[in-house]
Amino acid sequence: GIVGGRNIYMRRGAPDASAFQGEQKLPKRMLFMLDISGSMYTFNRLDGRMRRLQELVFFLLEAFDGLEQRYDFCMVGHSGSGAQAERLVEWGRPARGAEERLSIVERMAAHAQYAAPGDRTLAAAELAVREVVAQPADEYFVFLVSDADLRRYGITGEQVSKRLTADRR
């Protein structure tokens, strides 16, 4: 550098694989358990929660496009109708193109509009953990989205945490 610091220059090239715990052998499995309940539809008019969730899903589908070798993911909607009320994206079959992505977010809104009352957040968390570890993978992730009024349903944060960490893989 101008003032003589030799440590400011970095070597360019391929990173050392051992620095990142080796090469990925299996895809990472991710299950997105998304709230598509009636409250998402009802309160969307007030705070845009369903619209924001739909945007998130669309962006995630775009972000994972072409990365099927590294990531295997599934998206499931939960509501008062059930812990697995709507299978949005199946394992190994990501949406291709904007039309399929749009169809998925439209199905989310359609389900929410007519969903049965109630909350299935705990059952959805249990189901998600069991399903994500059903196949071998390098790592497992469950993303649970819920707008449930947990107090109203007598659900504590500890109960949700216990279900999400039931399988330590």
C-alpha positions as CSV (number, residue, x, y, z in Angstrom):
1,G,0.0,0.0,0.0
2,I,0.9,3.6,-0.1
3,V,2.1,3.7,3.5
4,G,3.9,0.4,3.3
5,G,1.4,-2.0,4.9
6,R,2.1,-5.5,3.4
7,N,-0.9,-7.2,4.9
8,I,-3.5,-5.2,3.0
9,Y,-3.2,-7.3,-0.2
10,M,-5.1,-10.6,-0.4
11,R,-4.3,-13.6,-2.6
12,R,-7.0,-14.2,-5.2
13,G,-8.1,-17.7,-6.2
14,A,-10.3,-20.6,-5.2
15,P,-11.0,-20.9,-1.5
16,D,-9.5,-23.8,0.5
17,A,-12.3,-26.4,0.7
18,S,-11.2,-27.4,4.2
19,A,-11.8,-23.9,5.5
20,F,-15.5,-24.5,4.9
21,Q,-15.7,-28.1,6.3
22,G,-15.4,-29.8,2.9
23,E,-17.6,-30.1,-0.1
24,Q,-21.3,-30.5,0.2
25,K,-22.1,-34.2,-0.4
26,L,-25.9,-34.1,-0.2
27,P,-28.4,-31.3,-0.7
28,K,-29.5,-29.3,2.4
29,R,-33.2,-30.0,3.1
30,M,-35.5,-27.1,4.0
31,L,-39.1,-27.2,4.8
32,F,-41.0,-23.9,4.8
33,M,-44.2,-24.3,6.9
34,L,-46.3,-21.2,6.1
35,D,-49.4,-19.8,7.8
36,I,-52.2,-19.6,5.2
37,S,-54.9,-19.3,7.8
38,G,-58.1,-17.2,7.8
39,S,-56.4,-14.6,10.0
40,M,-53.7,-14.1,7.3
41,Y,-56.5,-13.2,4.9
42,T,-58.6,-11.1,7.3
43,F,-55.7,-9.0,8.6
44,N,-54.0,-8.6,5.3
45,R,-56.3,-5.6,4.7
46,L,-54.9,-3.9,7.8
47,D,-51.2,-4.8,7.7
48,G,-50.5,-6.6,4.4
49,R,-49.3,-9.8,6.1
50,M,-50.5,-12.2,3.4
51,R,-49.1,-10.0,0.7
52,R,-45.7,-9.9,2.4
53,L,-45.7,-13.7,2.9
54,Q,-46.6,-14.2,-0.8
55,E,-43.8,-11.9,-1.8
56,L,-41.4,-13.9,0.4
57,V,-42.4,-17.1,-1.2
58,F,-42.0,-15.7,-4.7
59,F,-38.6,-14.4,-3.9
60,L,-37.5,-17.7,-2.3
61,L,-38.6,-19.6,-5.4
62,E,-36.6,-17.2,-7.6
63,A,-33.6,-17.5,-5.3
64,F,-33.5,-21.3,-5.3
65,D,-34.1,-21.5,-9.1
66,G,-31.2,-23.5,-10.6
67,L,-29.8,-24.6,-7.2
68,E,-31.6,-28.0,-7.0
69,Q,-28.2,-29.8,-6.5
70,R,-27.5,-27.9,-3.4
71,Y,-31.0,-27.4,-1.9
72,D,-34.0,-29.6,-1.7
73,F,-37.0,-27.8,-0.3
74,C,-40.7,-28.1,0.3
75,M,-43.3,-25.5,1.1
76,V,-46.5,-26.4,3.0
77,G,-49.3,-24.2,4.1
78,H,-50.9,-24.7,7.6
79,S,-54.2,-23.3,8.8
80,G,-57.2,-24.2,10.9
81,S,-58.0,-26.7,8.2
82,G,-54.9,-28.8,9.1
83,A,-51.2,-28.9,9.8
84,Q,-50.7,-29.8,6.2
85,A,-53.6,-27.9,4.7
86,E,-52.0,-27.1,1.3
87,R,-48.9,-28.7,-0.3
88,L,-47.5,-25.7,-2.2
89,V,-44.1,-27.0,-3.4
90,E,-43.2,-30.7,-3.3
91,W,-39.7,-32.0,-2.6
92,G,-37.6,-32.0,-5.7
93,R,-40.2,-30.2,-7.8
94,P,-39.5,-26.4,-7.5
95,A,-41.7,-24.0,-9.4
96,R,-40.4,-23.3,-12.9
97,G,-41.0,-19.8,-14.2
98,A,-43.0,-16.9,-13.1
99,E,-46.4,-18.5,-14.1
100,E,-45.9,-21.4,-11.7
101,R,-44.7,-19.1,-8.9
102,L,-47.7,-16.9,-9.4
103,S,-50.0,-20.0,-9.2
104,I,-48.5,-20.9,-5.9
105,V,-49.0,-17.5,-4.3
106,E,-52.6,-17.4,-5.7
107,R,-53.3,-20.8,-4.1
108,M,-52.0,-19.4,-0.8
109,A,-54.5,-16.6,-0.9
110,A,-57.4,-18.8,-2.1
111,H,-56.8,-21.3,0.8
112,A,-56.6,-18.5,3.4
113,Q,-59.9,-17.0,2.2
114,Y,-61.8,-20.2,3.0
115,A,-59.7,-21.8,5.7
116,A,-61.4,-23.3,8.7
117,P,-61.0,-21.4,12.0
118,G,-58.4,-22.5,14.6
119,D,-54.7,-22.9,14.9
120,R,-52.4,-25.9,14.0
121,T,-49.0,-24.3,14.6
122,L,-47.8,-26.9,17.0
123,A,-49.0,-29.8,14.8
124,A,-47.4,-28.1,11.8
125,A,-44.1,-27.8,13.6
126,E,-44.1,-31.5,14.6
127,L,-45.0,-32.6,11.1
128,A,-42.3,-30.3,9.5
129,V,-39.5,-31.7,11.7
130,R,-40.6,-35.3,11.0
131,E,-40.8,-34.7,7.2
132,V,-37.6,-32.7,6.8
133,V,-35.4,-35.5,8.3
134,A,-37.2,-38.3,6.3
135,Q,-34.4,-38.3,3.7
136,P,-30.6,-38.0,4.2
137,A,-29.1,-34.6,3.8
138,D,-26.0,-32.5,4.9
139,E,-28.2,-30.2,7.0
140,Y,-31.8,-29.8,7.9
141,F,-33.8,-26.6,8.3
142,V,-37.5,-25.9,9.3
143,F,-38.8,-22.4,8.9
144,L,-42.2,-22.0,10.6
145,V,-44.2,-18.9,9.9
146,S,-47.3,-18.3,12.0
147,D,-49.4,-15.2,12.9
148,A,-51.2,-17.2,15.6
149,D,-52.2,-15.4,18.8
150,L,-50.3,-18.0,20.9
151,R,-51.8,-16.8,24.2
152,R,-55.3,-17.2,22.9
153,Y,-54.6,-20.8,22.0
154,G,-52.6,-21.5,25.2
155,I,-49.4,-22.1,23.3
156,T,-46.1,-21.1,24.9
157,G,-42.8,-20.3,23.2
158,E,-41.3,-23.3,25.0
159,Q,-43.9,-25.6,23.4
160,V,-43.0,-24.4,19.9
161,S,-39.3,-24.6,20.7
162,K,-39.6,-28.2,22.0
163,R,-41.3,-29.3,18.8
164,L,-38.9,-27.5,16.5
165,T,-35.9,-29.1,18.3
166,A,-37.3,-32.5,18.8
167,D,-34.8,-34.1,16.3
168,R,-31.4,-32.7,16.8
169,R,-30.2,-33.5,13.3
